[in-house]
């Protein structure tokens, strides 16, 4: 085969691949079942990258039962079954092969040990759940303990991190009027500690969604607790079809 034929062969292969990808996406849009997924904060200070929005979902982290722990490894293809839990869809099960009629393909990103903390807010009746992780060396078990005073950062109603107040709580200022997306520093007390939970993080091919130029920083996209992501699912593959704010699709043609 001469160089000219090789060049044309590579070009044809690339075009064929692109056409196949387009046809595959269109098939998912045409035949896929529409489901709503609940997003969770990625980074409370910078969840946006250019003209696309970065998402993670509540189905991106799955707690494993003891008998499942040996069955998964980082980098493995997994199949996450979906079920209706409210106005959105949640995890019905996870397996190394397709499960049920409606499922998503994903890749195991990490497997870690989780410690679940309950934090009671100081001077208030609010209680919050916070997930810490054991990365070795006694962290975070050696930091947070039952009855300990902590300062924590709240964003969209979720605790993003918590630190002990052994040397004071310099960041916490108590509840105050803020923008809905802004982090809020508060103080509280650890009232319960549940260690030994194995959690698996999963990446899906729907973690980003392209939006028109300049629309990725809209205020609505920061309010994760008021967003739902509409997704077409077909044979395990998925395509994001829209973003809902308070149950209504965001019109990106309107600033």
FIBADO-590919 format. One record per residue (C-alpha): residue in one letter; residue number from 1; x, y, z. Coordinates in nm, 3 decimals, always signed. Layout:
% residues N
- res,n,c1,c2,c3
- A,NUM,X,Y,Z
...
***
This chain:
% residues 255
- res,n,c1,c2,c3
- X,1,+0.000,+0.000,+0.000
- X,2,+0.150,+0.334,-0.106
- X,3,+0.144,+0.645,+0.114
- X,4,-0.141,+0.804,-0.083
- X,5,-0.372,+0.507,-0.032
- X,6,-0.274,+0.488,+0.336
- X,7,-0.359,+0.858,+0.379
- X,8,-0.701,+0.815,+0.215
- X,9,-0.765,+0.505,+0.423
- X,10,-0.697,+0.696,+0.747
- X,11,-0.923,+0.984,+0.638
- X,12,-1.206,+0.746,+0.544
- X,13,-1.171,+0.562,+0.875
- X,14,-1.188,+0.891,+1.071
- X,15,-1.495,+1.009,+0.880
- X,16,-1.663,+0.671,+0.926
- X,17,-1.590,+0.685,+1.300
- X,18,-1.741,+1.034,+1.329
- X,19,-2.050,+0.930,+1.134
- X,20,-2.086,+0.622,+1.354
- X,21,-2.066,+0.837,+1.669
- X,22,-2.327,+1.078,+1.534
- X,23,-2.559,+0.792,+1.436
- X,24,-2.510,+0.633,+1.778
- X,25,-2.597,+0.958,+1.957
- X,26,-2.901,+1.015,+1.737
- X,27,-3.020,+0.660,+1.807
- X,28,-2.994,+0.724,+2.181
- X,29,-3.191,+1.047,+2.142
- X,30,-3.454,+0.879,+1.923
- X,31,-3.505,+0.555,+2.114
- X,32,-3.379,+0.637,+2.463
- X,33,-3.608,+0.666,+2.765
- X,34,-3.606,+1.010,+2.925
- X,35,-3.506,+1.010,+3.292
- X,36,-3.421,+1.286,+3.538
- X,37,-3.100,+1.269,+3.742
- X,38,-3.014,+1.474,+4.048
- X,39,-2.683,+1.663,+4.026
- X,40,-2.455,+1.726,+4.323
- X,41,-2.192,+2.001,+4.362
- X,42,-1.862,+1.935,+4.190
- X,43,-1.669,+2.233,+4.325
- X,44,-1.856,+2.507,+4.511
- X,45,-1.614,+2.775,+4.392
- X,46,-1.564,+2.684,+4.025
- X,47,-1.802,+2.424,+3.878
- X,48,-1.770,+2.563,+3.526
- X,49,-1.512,+2.520,+3.253
- X,50,-1.555,+2.749,+2.953
- X,51,-1.876,+2.688,+2.764
- X,52,-1.972,+2.360,+2.922
- X,53,-2.107,+2.268,+3.263
- X,54,-1.947,+1.991,+3.467
- X,55,-2.185,+1.762,+3.655
- X,56,-2.167,+1.481,+3.902
- X,57,-2.481,+1.304,+4.014
- X,58,-2.610,+1.143,+4.329
- X,59,-2.576,+0.815,+4.135
- X,60,-2.203,+0.888,+4.089
- X,61,-2.133,+0.748,+4.436
- X,62,-2.271,+0.411,+4.544
- X,63,-2.240,+0.242,+4.882
- X,64,-2.142,-0.124,+4.847
- X,65,-2.270,-0.410,+5.056
- X,66,-2.004,-0.638,+5.214
- X,67,-2.056,-0.913,+4.955
- X,68,-1.993,-0.667,+4.667
- X,69,-1.657,-0.533,+4.782
- X,70,-1.432,-0.789,+4.606
- X,71,-1.627,-0.770,+4.281
- X,72,-1.510,-0.430,+4.154
- X,73,-1.175,-0.271,+4.068
- X,74,-1.075,+0.078,+3.959
- X,75,-1.113,+0.124,+3.583
- X,76,-1.373,-0.152,+3.548
- X,77,-1.682,-0.111,+3.329
- X,78,-1.994,-0.138,+3.543
- X,79,-2.368,-0.123,+3.478
- X,80,-2.584,+0.084,+3.711
- X,81,-2.953,-0.003,+3.718
- X,82,-3.197,+0.289,+3.756
- X,83,-3.523,+0.319,+3.946
- X,84,-3.766,+0.604,+4.014
- X,85,-3.718,+0.737,+4.368
- X,86,-3.902,+1.072,+4.353
- X,87,-3.924,+1.313,+4.064
- X,88,-3.580,+1.185,+3.965
- X,89,-3.413,+0.844,+3.927
- X,90,-3.173,+0.668,+4.162
- X,91,-2.964,+0.351,+4.185
- X,92,-3.146,+0.016,+4.168
- X,93,-2.824,-0.187,+4.170
- X,94,-2.473,-0.211,+4.026
- X,95,-2.314,-0.508,+3.851
- X,96,-2.041,-0.614,+3.613
- X,97,-2.309,-0.694,+3.354
- X,98,-2.633,-0.521,+3.241
- X,99,-2.898,-0.512,+3.515
- X,100,-3.270,-0.470,+3.449
- X,101,-3.430,-0.292,+3.158
- X,102,-3.294,+0.055,+3.231
- X,103,-2.929,+0.101,+3.317
- X,104,-2.626,+0.324,+3.260
- X,105,-2.275,+0.223,+3.159
- X,106,-2.005,+0.368,+3.381
- X,107,-1.641,+0.329,+3.482
- X,108,-1.518,+0.278,+3.838
- X,109,-1.320,+0.587,+3.930
- X,110,-1.228,+0.495,+4.288
- X,111,-1.322,+0.273,+4.581
- X,112,-1.279,+0.421,+4.926
- X,113,-1.373,+0.379,+5.289
- X,114,-1.627,+0.633,+5.409
- X,115,-1.702,+0.757,+5.758
- X,116,-2.046,+0.912,+5.798
- X,117,-2.071,+1.196,+6.052
- X,118,-2.379,+1.369,+6.188
- X,119,-2.324,+1.737,+6.272
- X,120,-2.569,+1.930,+6.489
- X,121,-2.547,+2.303,+6.418
- X,122,-2.455,+2.525,+6.709
- X,123,-2.740,+2.742,+6.844
- X,124,-2.982,+2.574,+6.607
- X,125,-3.180,+2.257,+6.553
- X,126,-3.037,+2.175,+6.210
- X,127,-2.854,+1.846,+6.157
- X,128,-2.633,+1.769,+5.860
- X,129,-2.469,+1.454,+5.725
- X,130,-2.103,+1.474,+5.629
- X,131,-1.899,+1.204,+5.456
- X,132,-1.532,+1.182,+5.548
- X,133,-1.286,+0.941,+5.388
- X,134,-1.005,+0.726,+5.521
- X,135,-0.697,+0.790,+5.308
- X,136,-0.466,+0.614,+5.551
- X,137,-0.263,+0.739,+5.846
- X,138,-0.574,+0.764,+6.064
- X,139,-0.736,+1.041,+5.858
- X,140,-1.005,+1.148,+5.919
- X,141,-1.086,+0.923,+6.217
- X,142,-0.807,+1.089,+6.414
- X,143,-0.950,+1.434,+6.341
- X,144,-1.323,+1.407,+6.395
- X,145,-1.476,+1.226,+6.689
- X,146,-1.808,+1.203,+6.866
- X,147,-1.876,+1.515,+7.073
- X,148,-1.611,+1.726,+6.898
- X,149,-1.678,+2.087,+6.798
- X,150,-1.620,+2.154,+6.429
- X,151,-1.657,+2.427,+6.172
- X,152,-1.812,+2.320,+5.844
- X,153,-1.874,+2.471,+5.503
- X,154,-2.231,+2.448,+5.375
- X,155,-2.310,+2.484,+5.005
- X,156,-2.652,+2.421,+4.853
- X,157,-2.757,+2.255,+5.176
- X,158,-2.467,+2.007,+5.173
- X,159,-2.161,+1.993,+5.398
- X,160,-1.857,+2.015,+5.171
- X,161,-1.598,+1.970,+5.447
- X,162,-1.561,+1.995,+5.824
- X,163,-1.258,+2.079,+6.038
- X,164,-1.206,+2.045,+6.413
- X,165,-1.222,+2.362,+6.623
- X,166,-0.948,+2.252,+6.864
- X,167,-0.768,+2.581,+6.796
- X,168,-1.077,+2.791,+6.731
- X,169,-1.310,+2.831,+6.434
- X,170,-1.171,+3.125,+6.234
- X,171,-1.394,+3.085,+5.927
- X,172,-1.734,+3.030,+6.086
- X,173,-1.946,+3.343,+6.114
- X,174,-2.286,+3.186,+6.165
- X,175,-2.590,+3.209,+5.935
- X,176,-2.613,+3.532,+5.737
- X,177,-2.779,+3.652,+5.414
- X,178,-2.587,+3.516,+5.116
- X,179,-2.627,+3.434,+4.752
- X,180,-2.782,+3.087,+4.716
- X,181,-2.467,+2.940,+4.559
- X,182,-2.218,+3.090,+4.806
- X,183,-2.056,+2.864,+5.067
- X,184,-2.157,+2.933,+5.425
- X,185,-1.929,+2.860,+5.721
- X,186,-2.093,+2.741,+6.043
- X,187,-2.006,+2.568,+6.368
- X,188,-2.153,+2.255,+6.520
- X,189,-2.089,+1.938,+6.716
- X,190,-2.033,+1.581,+6.596
- X,191,-2.321,+1.378,+6.742
- X,192,-2.269,+1.044,+6.564
- X,193,-1.989,+0.861,+6.381
- X,194,-2.051,+0.560,+6.153
- X,195,-1.726,+0.412,+6.015
- X,196,-1.657,+0.119,+5.784
- X,197,-1.874,+0.214,+5.483
- X,198,-1.731,+0.115,+5.144
- X,199,-1.820,+0.360,+4.867
- X,200,-1.755,+0.344,+4.494
- X,201,-1.725,+0.651,+4.271
- X,202,-1.837,+0.611,+3.909
- X,203,-1.774,+0.825,+3.603
- X,204,-2.041,+0.847,+3.333
- X,205,-2.012,+0.991,+2.980
- X,206,-2.273,+1.253,+3.076
- X,207,-2.058,+1.449,+3.322
- X,208,-2.036,+1.750,+3.090
- X,209,-2.295,+1.944,+2.895
- X,210,-2.213,+2.205,+2.633
- X,211,-2.404,+2.533,+2.648
- X,212,-2.405,+2.842,+2.423
- X,213,-2.108,+3.075,+2.460
- X,214,-2.125,+3.280,+2.779
- X,215,-2.416,+3.079,+2.927
- X,216,-2.211,+2.851,+3.150
- X,217,-2.200,+3.100,+3.438
- X,218,-2.575,+3.154,+3.475
- X,219,-2.678,+3.181,+3.841
- X,220,-2.935,+2.901,+3.806
- X,221,-2.659,+2.651,+3.722
- X,222,-2.501,+2.709,+4.064
- X,223,-2.814,+2.609,+4.257
- X,224,-2.772,+2.233,+4.243
- X,225,-3.055,+2.166,+4.489
- X,226,-3.301,+2.321,+4.240
- X,227,-3.165,+2.149,+3.928
- X,228,-3.249,+1.822,+3.757
- X,229,-3.072,+1.689,+3.449
- X,230,-3.279,+1.528,+3.174
- X,231,-3.103,+1.235,+3.009
- X,232,-3.196,+0.997,+2.727
- X,233,-3.090,+0.640,+2.815
- X,234,-3.073,+0.357,+2.561
- X,235,-2.892,+0.025,+2.603
- X,236,-2.672,+0.170,+2.875
- X,237,-2.564,+0.475,+2.679
- X,238,-2.689,+0.823,+2.761
- X,239,-2.709,+1.176,+2.624
- X,240,-2.796,+1.488,+2.823
- X,241,-3.102,+1.648,+2.663
- X,242,-3.167,+1.941,+2.894
- X,243,-3.132,+2.105,+3.235
- X,244,-3.439,+2.177,+3.450
- X,245,-3.454,+2.455,+3.708
- X,246,-3.746,+2.428,+3.950
- X,247,-3.899,+2.174,+3.712
- X,248,-3.875,+2.390,+3.398
- X,249,-3.622,+2.354,+3.118
- X,250,-3.364,+2.633,+3.109
- X,251,-3.385,+2.827,+2.783
- X,252,-3.024,+2.907,+2.697
- X,253,-3.134,+3.139,+2.417
- X,254,-3.247,+3.385,+2.687
- X,255,-2.978,+3.547,+2.899
***
